[in-house]
């Protein structure tokens, strides 16, 4: 068999054709077998390539120049230059995307470098007096070590001329040891300071450093007469004058400092940094919407009205957004066991029964970010009931109860594996552990409100709009802040919506008619919006739908 691709193995003829469907070379005798396929002759291919190579601007169809009608295929007008250009254009597009990602990565690095540099400067500022005090003490310690070394030398000189019976046994034993200097590290002030702190008395300190600081080479034992003792006393007196104790008294005593860290403030700063620096998916076709109910239908702030009839009106904090769906639970002023599931994508509404749990009203709902929505119901009941809805199986279960003397839970939200329950009727914020089903009261003095709207920013802050103004309550630091110029007319309970756009934060209060407001957290002022709205959304559910194209 001829394995040369230039000749057909079946007909032993030159393979001048290519079949694009079968991706094989073929001879003229093979062509009838590929009559319904896309194929072309080498001469036609070269003709088209050469012609297009000369005139790269030509965009006309060259099918009429082909001798074979079946050559209307990917190479019937093989535009090599055009293909190279289109491939290069695709590469340019990918490189542009890559460079955009690189630019964003550099922006992230530069921003965190700025924060790091700021922290390094602040660290240095705090350490300056500490380092200065340490240096001053090191000088004083070094001078006193010289004095102590001189005193030890005198002591050794005197004890060496005493009768053997009066010589301390430990000194006698130590003098017989083979002594040699140690490494340079042993002479460092940090090593000496550690040795002093670990020694219970001066004898132990001298003994521990006899090979270094207090090393004696044996010459000190020579000429132990009266004159030699007087001479060494003269040397010691010179050291005392050089390192006069009075000199220490003239220097200001290094101050001692206590490093105080407010963990609550640090956590608050961390949360603020996390909320201030985010990655936002760049897609101009995706938007954020606020959806709010009234007594009859669903609306959003652009007044794209949906005339959808619902069986019940849902209370202010019973709405939860999960992916492409909005869930609303329970009744408003009348108990019932229905819930509504609204599809944002196809704008359809589905109402079902909450099987397995009691009828409820004024439900406060929150989503755990995974598989469950938790419902808190306490309206006209001896205990607060906690129900759990599984969004995958669409089933309800009675999860737990809370002994709580309150009319209803106004607002609940999920934060760092706990559910926080805002209950202003008894001026409390509760922290519910979903794992062990325990509850604790947070030590926060919640003001008493007669009517209010509530929301959270997702970073541990609760915003409360009432007749007292707009309060911000942090559940980690327990700090309460009242914003200036924030009082608006509040005549009913309602839901608030927190929205952050391009680094600016806003609170939306949508109650319909002339009671629609937007509060700028940065400016600290309310602004009236949607003044043509004729709906009444007091005590009705609202929720934020982010990054969904309507």
C-alpha positions as CSV (number, residue, x, y, z in Angstrom):
1,X,0.0,0.0,0.0
2,X,1.3,3.4,-0.9
3,X,1.5,5.5,2.2
4,X,2.5,8.6,0.3
5,X,-0.3,11.2,1.0
6,X,0.4,12.7,-2.5
7,X,-1.0,9.7,-4.2
8,X,-4.3,7.9,-3.8
9,X,-3.7,4.4,-2.4
10,X,-6.8,3.1,-4.3
11,X,-6.3,4.7,-7.7
12,X,-2.5,5.5,-7.6
13,X,-3.3,9.0,-8.9
14,X,-2.3,12.4,-7.5
15,X,-4.4,13.6,-4.6
16,X,-5.2,17.1,-5.9
17,X,-8.5,17.5,-4.0
18,X,-9.4,18.0,-0.3
19,X,-12.8,17.0,1.2
20,X,-13.5,19.3,4.1
21,X,-16.4,17.2,5.5
22,X,-14.3,14.0,5.7
23,X,-11.0,15.9,6.2
24,X,-9.1,13.7,3.7
25,X,-7.1,14.2,0.5
26,X,-8.5,12.5,-2.7
27,X,-7.8,12.0,-6.4
28,X,-10.2,12.8,-9.2
29,X,-11.4,9.2,-9.2
30,X,-12.4,9.6,-5.6
31,X,-14.4,12.8,-6.2
32,X,-17.7,11.1,-7.1
33,X,-17.8,9.4,-3.7
34,X,-17.8,12.9,-2.1
35,X,-20.2,14.5,-4.5
36,X,-22.5,15.8,-1.7
37,X,-19.5,17.0,0.4
38,X,-17.7,20.3,0.5
39,X,-14.4,19.8,-1.5
40,X,-12.0,21.8,-3.6
41,X,-9.1,21.5,-6.1
42,X,-5.6,22.7,-5.2
43,X,-5.5,25.0,-8.3
44,X,-8.7,26.7,-7.2
45,X,-7.4,27.0,-3.7
46,X,-4.2,28.6,-4.8
47,X,-6.0,30.9,-7.2
48,X,-8.2,32.2,-4.5
49,X,-5.4,32.5,-2.0
50,X,-3.2,34.4,-4.4
51,X,-5.9,36.7,-5.6
52,X,-7.1,37.5,-2.1
53,X,-3.5,37.9,-0.9
54,X,-3.0,40.6,-3.5
55,X,-6.2,42.4,-2.7
56,X,-6.9,42.0,1.0
57,X,-9.7,44.5,0.9
58,X,-11.9,42.4,-1.4
59,X,-15.0,41.0,0.4
60,X,-16.9,39.7,-2.7
61,X,-18.0,36.1,-2.9
62,X,-15.7,34.2,-5.2
63,X,-17.9,31.1,-5.6
64,X,-18.4,31.9,-9.4
65,X,-14.7,31.6,-10.0
66,X,-14.7,28.0,-8.9
67,X,-14.7,25.2,-11.5
68,X,-16.4,22.9,-9.0
69,X,-19.9,23.9,-7.7
70,X,-19.2,21.9,-4.5
71,X,-16.3,24.2,-3.6
72,X,-18.7,26.5,-1.7
73,X,-17.0,25.7,1.6
74,X,-14.6,27.2,4.1
75,X,-11.8,27.4,1.6
76,X,-13.9,28.3,-1.5
77,X,-12.7,31.8,-1.0
78,X,-9.9,31.2,1.4
79,X,-9.1,34.7,2.7
80,X,-5.8,34.0,4.4
81,X,-5.1,37.6,5.2
82,X,-8.6,38.2,6.4
83,X,-8.4,35.0,8.5
84,X,-5.1,36.2,10.0
85,X,-6.7,39.6,10.7
86,X,-9.8,38.1,12.3
87,X,-7.6,35.8,14.4
88,X,-5.5,38.7,15.4
89,X,-8.6,40.8,16.2
90,X,-9.7,37.9,18.5
91,X,-6.3,37.9,20.1
92,X,-6.5,41.7,20.6
93,X,-9.8,41.3,22.3
94,X,-8.5,38.6,24.6
95,X,-5.4,40.7,25.4
96,X,-7.6,43.7,26.2
97,X,-9.6,41.5,28.6
98,X,-6.4,40.2,30.1
99,X,-5.0,43.8,30.5
100,X,-8.3,44.9,32.1
101,X,-8.0,42.1,34.6
102,X,-4.3,43.0,35.1
103,X,-5.3,46.6,35.7
104,X,-8.0,45.6,38.2
105,X,-5.4,43.3,40.0
106,X,-2.9,46.2,40.1
107,X,-5.6,48.5,41.5
108,X,-6.4,46.0,44.2
109,X,-2.7,45.6,45.1
110,X,-2.1,49.4,45.1
111,X,-5.1,50.0,47.3
112,X,-4.1,47.4,49.8
113,X,-0.5,48.7,49.6
114,X,-1.8,52.1,50.6
115,X,-3.6,50.6,53.5
116,X,-0.5,48.6,54.5
117,X,1.7,51.6,54.2
118,X,-0.8,53.5,56.4
119,X,-0.7,50.8,59.0
120,X,3.1,50.6,58.9
121,X,3.3,54.4,59.6
122,X,0.8,54.1,62.4
123,X,2.8,51.2,63.9
124,X,6.0,53.2,63.7
125,X,4.3,56.2,65.4
126,X,3.2,53.9,68.3
127,X,6.6,52.3,68.6
128,X,8.8,55.5,68.6
129,X,8.5,56.2,72.3
130,X,8.8,52.5,73.1
131,X,12.0,52.1,71.1
132,X,13.5,55.3,72.6
133,X,12.8,54.2,76.1
134,X,14.3,50.8,75.4
135,X,17.5,52.4,74.0
136,X,17.8,54.6,77.1
137,X,17.4,51.7,79.4
138,X,19.9,49.6,77.4
139,X,22.5,52.3,77.9
140,X,21.9,52.4,81.7
141,X,21.9,48.6,81.9
142,X,25.2,48.5,80.0
143,X,26.8,51.1,82.3
144,X,25.6,49.3,85.4
145,X,27.0,46.0,84.0
146,X,30.4,47.6,83.8
147,X,30.2,48.7,87.4
148,X,29.1,45.3,88.5
149,X,31.9,43.7,86.5
150,X,34.4,45.9,88.3
151,X,33.0,45.1,91.7
152,X,33.2,41.4,90.9
153,X,36.8,41.8,89.9
154,X,37.5,43.5,93.2
155,X,35.7,40.7,95.0
156,X,37.7,38.0,93.3
157,X,41.0,39.8,94.0
158,X,40.2,40.1,97.7
159,X,38.9,36.6,98.2
160,X,41.9,35.2,96.5
161,X,44.3,36.5,99.3
162,X,42.0,35.3,102.1
163,X,42.9,32.1,104.1
164,X,41.7,29.0,102.4
165,X,39.3,28.3,105.2
166,X,37.4,31.5,104.5
167,X,37.1,31.0,100.8
168,X,33.6,30.2,99.6
169,X,33.5,26.5,98.5
170,X,31.6,27.4,95.3
171,X,34.2,30.0,94.3
172,X,36.9,27.5,94.9
173,X,35.2,25.0,92.7
174,X,34.5,27.5,90.0
175,X,38.2,28.7,89.9
176,X,39.3,25.2,89.1
177,X,37.0,25.1,86.0
178,X,38.4,25.5,82.5
179,X,37.1,28.9,81.4
180,X,36.9,30.2,77.9
181,X,35.2,33.1,76.2
182,X,31.8,32.3,74.6
183,X,30.3,33.6,71.3
184,X,29.7,37.2,70.5
185,X,25.9,36.7,70.9
186,X,26.4,36.1,74.7
187,X,27.7,39.7,75.0
188,X,24.6,41.3,73.3
189,X,22.5,43.4,75.6
190,X,19.3,41.4,74.8
191,X,21.0,38.2,75.9
192,X,22.3,39.9,79.1
193,X,18.8,41.3,79.8
194,X,17.3,37.8,79.5
195,X,19.9,36.4,81.8
196,X,19.2,39.1,84.4
197,X,15.5,38.4,84.3
198,X,16.0,34.7,84.7
199,X,18.5,35.0,87.6
200,X,17.2,35.1,91.2
201,X,20.3,36.9,92.7
202,X,23.6,38.4,91.7
203,X,25.6,35.2,92.4
204,X,23.4,33.2,90.0
205,X,23.7,36.0,87.4
206,X,27.5,36.1,87.7
207,X,27.8,32.3,87.6
208,X,25.6,32.1,84.5
209,X,27.9,34.6,82.7
210,X,31.3,33.7,84.1
211,X,32.5,32.7,80.6
212,X,31.4,35.9,79.0
213,X,30.6,39.2,80.8
214,X,32.5,38.2,84.0
215,X,35.2,36.2,82.4
216,X,38.7,36.4,84.1
217,X,41.8,35.2,82.3
218,X,43.9,34.4,85.4
219,X,46.0,37.6,85.4
220,X,43.7,39.0,88.1
221,X,45.2,36.4,90.5
222,X,48.7,37.8,90.2
223,X,50.3,40.4,92.5
224,X,47.5,40.2,95.1
225,X,49.3,42.5,97.5
226,X,48.0,45.7,99.1
227,X,49.2,48.0,96.3
228,X,47.6,45.9,93.6
229,X,44.3,46.0,95.5
230,X,44.6,49.8,95.8
231,X,45.3,50.0,92.1
232,X,42.2,48.0,91.2
233,X,40.2,50.2,93.5
234,X,41.5,53.2,91.6
235,X,40.3,51.6,88.4
236,X,36.9,50.9,89.9
237,X,36.7,54.5,91.1
238,X,37.3,55.7,87.6
239,X,34.6,53.5,86.3
240,X,32.2,54.9,88.9
241,X,33.1,58.5,87.9
242,X,32.6,57.6,84.2
243,X,29.3,55.8,84.9
244,X,28.1,58.0,87.7
245,X,24.8,57.0,89.2
246,X,23.9,60.7,89.5
247,X,24.0,60.8,85.7
248,X,21.1,58.4,85.6
249,X,19.2,60.6,88.0
250,X,19.6,63.6,85.6
251,X,18.1,61.8,82.7
252,X,14.3,61.6,82.4
253,X,13.1,58.2,83.5
254,X,11.7,56.2,80.5
255,X,7.9,56.2,80.6
256,X,6.0,53.0,80.8
257,X,3.1,52.5,78.4
258,X,0.0,50.3,78.2
259,X,-1.1,49.1,74.7
260,X,-4.9,49.4,74.6
261,X,-6.8,47.8,71.7
262,X,-10.5,48.1,71.3
263,X,-11.5,44.8,69.7
264,X,-15.0,46.1,69.0
265,X,-13.6,49.1,67.1
266,X,-11.1,46.9,65.2
267,X,-13.9,44.6,64.2
268,X,-15.9,47.6,63.1
269,X,-13.0,48.9,61.0
270,X,-12.6,45.4,59.4
271,X,-16.2,45.3,58.5
272,X,-16.1,48.9,57.1
273,X,-13.0,47.9,55.0
274,X,-14.8,44.8,53.7
275,X,-17.9,46.8,52.8
276,X,-15.8,49.6,51.3
277,X,-13.6,47.5,49.0
278,X,-15.4,45.0,46.8
279,X,-15.2,43.4,43.4
280,X,-18.2,44.3,41.2
281,X,-19.0,42.2,38.1
282,X,-18.8,44.6,35.1
283,X,-21.9,44.0,33.1
284,X,-23.9,47.0,31.9
285,X,-27.0,44.9,31.3
286,X,-27.4,43.9,34.9
287,X,-29.1,46.2,37.4
288,X,-30.4,46.4,40.9
289,X,-34.1,46.8,41.7
290,X,-36.2,47.4,44.8
291,X,-39.5,45.5,44.7
292,X,-42.3,46.6,47.0
293,X,-45.8,45.3,47.5
294,X,-48.9,47.3,48.2
295,X,-52.4,46.1,49.0
296,X,-53.0,44.7,45.5
297,X,-50.0,44.3,43.3
298,X,-46.2,44.1,43.0
299,X,-44.2,47.2,41.9
300,X,-40.7,48.4,41.6
301,X,-39.3,51.8,42.0
302,X,-39.4,52.4,38.2
303,X,-43.2,51.9,38.3
304,X,-43.2,48.9,36.0
305,X,-46.5,47.8,37.4
306,X,-47.4,44.2,37.6
307,X,-51.2,43.7,37.9
308,X,-51.0,40.4,39.7
309,X,-53.7,39.6,42.1
310,X,-52.5,38.0,45.4
311,X,-54.6,36.2,47.9
312,X,-53.2,38.1,50.8
313,X,-51.3,41.2,51.7
314,X,-47.9,40.3,53.2
315,X,-46.3,42.1,56.2
316,X,-43.3,44.4,56.0
317,X,-40.4,42.0,56.8
318,X,-41.8,38.8,55.4
319,X,-40.2,39.2,51.9
320,X,-36.9,37.3,51.1
321,X,-35.0,37.3,47.9
322,X,-33.3,34.0,47.0
323,X,-31.7,33.9,43.6
324,X,-34.3,34.4,40.9
325,X,-37.2,34.2,43.3
326,X,-38.9,36.4,46.0
327,X,-40.7,34.6,48.8
328,X,-43.4,36.2,51.0
329,X,-44.9,34.4,54.0
330,X,-48.0,34.6,56.3
331,X,-50.6,37.2,56.7
332,X,-50.7,40.8,57.7
333,X,-53.6,41.5,60.1
334,X,-55.2,38.1,59.5
335,X,-53.5,34.8,60.2
336,X,-53.1,32.4,57.3
337,X,-50.8,29.6,56.2
338,X,-50.1,30.7,52.6
339,X,-46.9,31.8,51.0
340,X,-46.1,33.3,47.6
341,X,-43.2,32.6,45.3
342,X,-42.6,35.2,42.6
343,X,-40.3,34.5,39.7
344,X,-38.3,37.5,38.7
345,X,-37.2,36.0,35.4
346,X,-40.6,35.1,33.9
347,X,-42.7,37.4,36.2
348,X,-45.0,34.6,37.4
349,X,-46.6,34.3,40.8
350,X,-47.3,31.0,42.6
351,X,-49.2,30.7,45.9
352,X,-49.0,27.5,48.0
353,X,-49.9,26.3,51.5
354,X,-47.4,26.3,54.3
355,X,-48.0,22.7,55.2
356,X,-46.9,21.4,58.6
357,X,-46.9,24.7,60.5
358,X,-49.5,26.9,62.1
359,X,-51.2,29.9,60.6
360,X,-49.3,33.0,61.2
361,X,-49.2,36.8,60.7
362,X,-46.6,39.5,60.9
363,X,-43.9,37.0,60.1
364,X,-40.3,38.2,59.9
365,X,-38.2,36.1,57.5
366,X,-34.5,35.8,56.8
367,X,-32.4,33.6,54.5
368,X,-29.3,31.8,55.7
369,X,-27.5,31.9,52.3
370,X,-27.7,28.2,51.8
371,X,-30.9,26.0,51.9
372,X,-33.2,27.5,54.4
373,X,-35.4,30.5,55.1
374,X,-36.2,31.0,58.8
375,X,-39.6,32.4,59.8
376,X,-40.2,34.1,63.2
377,X,-43.9,34.3,64.3
378,X,-45.1,35.7,67.7
379,X,-48.3,37.5,66.9
380,X,-50.9,36.9,69.7
381,X,-49.1,33.7,70.8
382,X,-47.7,32.8,74.2
383,X,-44.3,31.9,72.7
384,X,-42.4,32.9,69.6
385,X,-42.4,30.1,67.1
386,X,-39.5,29.6,64.6
387,X,-40.3,27.8,61.4
388,X,-37.9,26.7,58.7
389,X,-38.5,26.5,55.0
390,X,-36.3,24.3,52.7
391,X,-36.1,26.1,49.4
392,X,-35.0,22.8,47.6
393,X,-37.8,20.5,48.8
394,X,-40.3,23.4,49.4
395,X,-41.2,21.9,52.8
396,X,-41.8,23.6,56.2
397,X,-40.9,22.4,59.7
398,X,-41.3,23.8,63.2
399,X,-37.7,24.4,64.2
400,X,-37.8,25.9,67.7
401,X,-39.5,28.3,70.1
402,X,-38.4,31.3,72.1
403,X,-39.9,32.5,75.5
404,X,-40.5,36.1,74.6
405,X,-43.0,38.5,75.9
406,X,-43.5,40.6,72.7
407,X,-46.2,41.3,70.2
408,X,-44.1,40.4,67.2
409,X,-40.5,40.3,65.8
410,X,-40.2,43.4,63.8
411,X,-37.0,42.4,61.9
412,X,-34.7,39.4,61.6
413,X,-31.5,38.9,59.6
414,X,-28.7,36.4,59.2
415,X,-25.1,37.4,60.0
416,X,-22.0,35.3,60.6
417,X,-23.8,32.0,61.4
418,X,-26.3,33.6,63.7
419,X,-29.8,35.0,63.4
420,X,-30.4,38.4,65.0
421,X,-33.9,39.3,66.0
422,X,-34.9,43.0,66.4
423,X,-37.8,43.3,68.8
424,X,-38.4,47.0,69.6
425,X,-41.7,46.4,71.4
426,X,-39.6,45.1,74.4
427,X,-36.5,47.1,73.3
428,X,-34.3,44.1,72.7
429,X,-32.1,42.5,70.1
430,X,-31.7,38.8,70.4
431,X,-29.0,36.5,69.0
432,X,-30.2,33.1,68.0
433,X,-27.8,30.2,67.5
434,X,-29.3,28.0,64.7
435,X,-27.1,25.0,65.7
436,X,-27.9,24.6,69.4
437,X,-31.1,26.7,69.2
438,X,-30.1,29.0,72.1
439,X,-30.9,32.6,72.5
440,X,-29.1,35.5,74.3
441,X,-30.0,39.1,74.7
442,X,-27.5,41.6,73.4
443,X,-26.5,44.4,75.8
444,X,-27.8,47.2,73.6
445,X,-30.1,49.9,74.9
446,X,-32.7,49.9,72.1
447,X,-34.7,53.1,72.1
448,X,-38.5,52.8,72.3
449,X,-40.2,53.5,69.0
450,X,-43.9,53.8,68.3
451,X,-43.5,53.2,64.6
452,X,-40.5,52.2,62.6
453,X,-38.8,50.8,59.5
454,X,-35.8,48.6,59.7
455,X,-33.1,47.1,57.5
456,X,-29.5,45.9,57.6
457,X,-26.4,46.6,55.5
458,X,-25.1,43.0,55.7
459,X,-22.1,44.2,57.8
460,X,-23.6,44.0,61.3
461,X,-25.5,47.3,61.2
462,X,-29.2,47.8,61.8
463,X,-30.8,50.9,60.5
464,X,-34.0,52.1,62.2
465,X,-36.2,54.9,60.9
466,X,-38.7,56.3,63.5
467,X,-40.1,59.4,65.0
468,X,-36.8,59.7,66.9
469,X,-34.7,59.9,63.6
470,X,-32.6,57.4,61.8
471,X,-30.6,55.1,64.2
472,X,-27.7,52.9,63.2
473,X,-27.1,50.0,65.7
474,X,-24.0,47.8,65.4
475,X,-24.6,44.3,66.8
476,X,-20.8,43.7,67.4
477,X,-19.7,46.9,69.0
478,X,-23.1,47.8,70.5
479,X,-22.7,51.3,69.2
480,X,-25.8,53.4,68.5
481,X,-25.5,56.4,66.2
482,X,-28.3,58.9,65.4
483,X,-27.9,60.7,62.1
484,X,-28.5,64.4,61.9
485,X,-31.3,65.9,59.8
486,X,-32.8,62.4,59.5
487,X,-36.3,62.9,60.9
488,X,-39.2,62.1,58.5
489,X,-42.9,61.5,59.1
490,X,-43.3,57.9,60.4
491,X,-46.9,56.9,61.0
492,X,-46.7,53.2,60.4
493,X,-44.4,50.2,60.6
494,X,-42.7,49.4,57.3
495,X,-39.6,47.9,55.7
496,X,-36.5,49.8,54.7
497,X,-34.0,48.9,52.0
498,X,-30.3,49.4,52.2
499,X,-28.5,49.8,48.8
500,X,-24.8,50.6,48.1
501,X,-24.0,52.1,44.6
502,X,-20.5,53.0,43.5
503,X,-19.3,53.5,47.0
504,X,-22.3,55.5,48.1
505,X,-24.8,54.1,50.6
506,X,-28.5,54.8,50.7
507,X,-31.6,53.9,52.7
508,X,-34.9,53.7,50.9
509,X,-38.2,54.1,52.7
510,X,-41.1,53.3,50.4
511,X,-44.5,53.7,51.9
512,X,-46.4,55.0,48.9
513,X,-48.1,58.3,48.0
514,X,-46.1,61.3,49.5
515,X,-44.1,59.1,51.9
516,X,-41.3,57.7,49.6
517,X,-37.9,58.8,50.7
518,X,-34.2,58.1,50.0
519,X,-31.6,58.8,52.7
520,X,-27.9,59.4,51.8
521,X,-25.7,58.0,54.6
522,X,-22.7,60.1,53.3
523,X,-24.7,63.4,53.2
524,X,-26.9,62.6,56.2
525,X,-30.1,63.9,54.5
526,X,-33.4,62.6,53.3
527,X,-34.7,63.2,49.8
528,X,-38.3,62.8,48.6
529,X,-38.6,60.4,45.6
530,X,-41.4,58.8,43.5
531,X,-43.9,61.6,44.2
532,X,-46.3,60.3,41.6
533,X,-46.7,57.0,43.4
534,X,-50.4,56.6,44.5
535,X,-50.0,53.2,46.2
536,X,-50.2,52.6,49.9
537,X,-47.3,50.3,51.0
538,X,-47.5,50.8,54.8
539,X,-46.8,47.6,56.6
540,X,-46.2,45.8,53.3
541,X,-43.2,43.8,52.2
542,X,-40.3,45.1,50.2
543,X,-37.0,43.6,49.1
544,X,-33.8,44.3,47.1
545,X,-33.1,42.3,43.9
546,X,-29.5,42.8,42.9
547,X,-27.9,42.2,39.5
548,X,-31.0,41.0,37.7
549,X,-32.0,42.3,34.3
550,X,-35.7,42.9,33.9
